Amino acid sequence: MLLITGLLTAMAPVLAEPSNAGARNFFTPTVGGDRLSFCVDSGTACGKPIADAWCRAVGFDKALNYRRDSTIINRPTVARYADTGGVCTGPQCESFRQIKCWRA
């Protein structure tokens, strides 16, 4: 998980501006200009850990909730893995539709 946080932190300046406090919705979150992959490159972690790391990278504490983009399943797409920075291309690539981040 440290690798995910490290990579996302390095990309934080291009991700989003943090809010002062409270919750903020991010629709179609991106990393390096590509959609954020729903899973890590190895497929061993999906969803919440990636959403939490992305929220921390953009200046929030954690993800309150998230949604997978099910509208693109079986359609060609591009998604960037948070842990390796690699790119997934093709209809098997899943990404986030929305992440709601929280900051105290």
C-alpha positions as CSV (number, residue, x, y, z in Angstrom):
1,M,0.0,0.0,0.0
2,L,3.0,2.3,0.6
3,L,3.8,2.1,-3.1
4,I,0.3,3.2,-4.1
5,T,0.4,6.1,-1.7
6,G,4.0,7.1,-2.9
7,L,3.1,7.0,-6.6
8,L,-0.1,9.0,-6.1
9,T,1.6,11.5,-3.8
10,A,4.2,12.1,-6.5
11,M,1.4,12.8,-9.0
12,A,-0.7,14.9,-6.5
13,P,0.0,18.3,-8.0
14,V,-1.7,17.2,-11.3
15,L,-4.6,15.4,-9.6
16,A,-6.7,18.1,-7.9
17,E,-6.7,20.9,-5.5
18,P,-7.6,19.9,-1.9
19,S,-10.6,21.3,-0.1
20,N,-10.2,23.0,3.3
21,A,-12.6,20.6,5.1
22,G,-15.5,18.3,4.7
23,A,-16.4,16.0,1.8
24,R,-15.8,16.4,-1.9
25,N,-16.9,14.3,-4.8
26,F,-14.5,13.6,-7.6
27,F,-16.1,12.2,-10.8
28,T,-14.0,10.1,-13.1
29,P,-10.8,10.5,-11.0
30,T,-7.6,10.5,-13.0
31,V,-3.9,9.8,-12.6
32,G,-1.5,11.2,-15.1
33,G,-4.4,12.1,-17.4
34,D,-5.8,8.6,-17.5
35,R,-8.7,7.2,-15.5
36,L,-7.8,5.7,-12.1
37,S,-7.8,1.9,-12.3
38,F,-10.2,0.3,-9.8
39,C,-7.6,-2.3,-8.9
40,V,-3.8,-2.5,-8.5
41,D,-1.7,-3.9,-11.3
42,S,-1.5,-7.4,-9.7
43,G,-5.3,-7.4,-9.0
44,T,-4.7,-8.3,-5.3
45,A,-6.5,-5.1,-4.1
46,C,-9.4,-3.2,-5.5
47,G,-11.8,-0.5,-4.5
48,K,-11.4,1.0,-1.0
49,P,-7.6,0.8,-0.6
50,I,-7.1,2.5,-3.9
51,A,-9.8,5.1,-3.2
52,D,-8.3,5.9,0.2
53,A,-4.8,6.3,-1.3
54,W,-6.1,8.6,-4.0
55,C,-7.9,10.7,-1.5
56,R,-4.7,11.0,0.7
57,A,-2.7,12.0,-2.4
58,V,-5.1,14.9,-3.2
59,G,-5.0,16.2,0.4
60,F,-7.9,14.4,2.1
61,D,-8.0,11.8,4.9
62,K,-9.9,8.9,3.4
63,A,-12.5,7.9,0.9
64,L,-16.1,7.9,2.3
65,N,-17.4,6.0,-0.6
66,Y,-16.7,5.2,-4.2
67,R,-18.3,3.7,-7.3
68,R,-16.9,1.6,-10.0
69,D,-17.7,2.7,-13.5
70,S,-19.8,-0.2,-14.8
71,T,-20.8,1.7,-17.9
72,I,-17.5,1.0,-19.6
73,I,-17.2,-2.8,-18.9
74,N,-16.6,-4.6,-22.2
75,R,-15.8,-1.4,-24.0
76,P,-12.2,-0.4,-24.9
77,T,-10.8,2.0,-22.2
78,V,-7.6,3.1,-20.6
79,A,-6.9,3.1,-16.9
80,R,-3.7,3.8,-15.0
81,Y,-2.7,1.6,-12.1
82,A,-2.1,3.5,-8.8
83,D,0.7,1.1,-7.6
84,T,2.9,0.8,-10.7
85,G,1.8,3.7,-12.9
86,G,1.3,1.2,-15.7
87,V,-1.6,1.5,-18.1
88,C,-4.3,-1.0,-18.7
89,T,-5.9,-0.9,-22.1
90,G,-8.9,-2.8,-23.4
91,P,-12.4,-3.9,-22.4
92,Q,-11.2,-5.7,-19.2
93,C,-9.9,-2.4,-17.6
94,E,-12.1,-1.2,-14.8
95,S,-11.9,2.3,-13.3
96,F,-13.6,4.5,-10.8
97,R,-16.8,6.5,-11.7
98,Q,-16.7,8.5,-8.5
99,I,-14.7,8.9,-5.3
100,K,-16.0,10.9,-2.3
101,C,-13.2,12.0,-0.1
102,W,-13.3,13.3,3.5
103,R,-11.1,15.7,5.3
104,A,-11.5,16.6,9.0
